[in-house]
């Protein structure tokens, strides 16, 4: 049975990877619990540009609410649009 030596660098790489995965999981949970999303969050979720998001607003694909100068999107409706795009 061969023995492996774990170096300090190996542990540091493991720690960085673990923290990155935990952060990704936490970010996902926080976004799932949000009721309203801002434009940049919707663009990240859908992987689209600002122009495409504007087109979706204009043609009614993605309903929105505007308060002052800020545009908000219902997270449930964004998830619905994402589900329709799945193949």
Helices and strands as residue ranges (DSSP letters): H 8-33, E 36-38, H 39-46, H 50-58, E 65-67, E 70-74, H 75-85
